[in-house]
C-alpha cells in the first residue's frame, strides 16, 4: 500500500510541476499565452498518462 501512495503522490507532483512550468511560462511571455497553455495541457495529459502504468503496477503489487 505504501508504494501505491508514493506512485500516486509522484504522479500528482509531476502534474503539478508541469502545470507550474506552464503557468510560469505564460506569466513570463503573455503574448504567447494561448499557445503556452495549449502545450501545457497537452504536457499535463502526457504526464498523467505516463503515471498510469506505475500506479497500476503498484496497485497490483508487481515489483518495479
C-alpha positions as CSV (number, residue, x, y, z in Angstrom):
1,X,0.0,0.0,0.0
2,X,2.9,2.4,0.7
3,X,4.2,2.0,-2.8
4,X,0.8,2.8,-4.3
5,X,0.6,6.0,-2.2
6,X,4.1,7.0,-3.3
7,X,3.3,6.4,-7.0
8,X,0.1,8.4,-6.8
9,X,1.9,11.2,-5.0
10,X,4.7,11.2,-7.5
11,X,2.2,11.4,-10.4
12,X,0.3,14.3,-8.7
13,X,3.5,16.2,-8.1
14,X,4.7,15.6,-11.7
15,X,1.4,17.0,-13.0
16,X,1.7,20.0,-10.6
17,X,5.2,20.6,-11.9
18,X,4.2,20.5,-15.5
19,X,1.3,22.9,-14.7
20,X,3.7,25.2,-12.7
21,X,6.1,25.4,-15.7
22,X,3.2,26.3,-18.0
23,X,2.0,28.9,-15.5
24,X,5.5,30.5,-15.2
25,X,5.9,30.5,-19.0
26,X,2.6,32.2,-19.6
27,X,3.3,34.7,-16.9
28,X,6.8,35.5,-18.4
29,X,5.6,35.7,-22.0
30,X,2.0,36.9,-22.1
31,X,2.0,37.4,-25.9
32,X,2.2,33.6,-26.4
33,X,-0.2,32.7,-23.5
34,X,-2.7,30.8,-25.7
35,X,-0.1,28.6,-27.3
36,X,1.7,28.1,-24.0
37,X,-1.5,26.9,-22.3
38,X,-2.3,24.6,-25.2
39,X,1.1,22.9,-24.8
40,X,0.8,22.9,-21.1
41,X,-2.4,21.0,-21.1
42,X,-1.0,18.5,-23.6
43,X,2.0,18.1,-21.4
44,X,-0.2,17.6,-18.3
45,X,-2.1,14.9,-20.2
46,X,1.0,13.1,-21.2
47,X,2.5,13.2,-17.7
48,X,-0.8,11.8,-16.3
49,X,-0.8,9.0,-18.9
50,X,2.8,8.2,-18.1
51,X,1.9,7.9,-14.5
52,X,-0.9,5.3,-15.1
53,X,1.3,2.3,-15.6
54,X,3.4,2.7,-12.4
55,X,0.2,3.3,-10.4
56,X,-1.4,0.2,-11.8
57,X,1.7,-1.9,-11.1
58,X,1.8,-0.6,-7.6
59,X,-1.9,-1.4,-7.1
60,X,-1.3,-5.0,-8.3
61,X,1.8,-5.4,-6.2
62,X,4.1,-6.1,-9.1
63,X,7.8,-5.4,-8.5
64,X,9.4,-2.5,-10.2
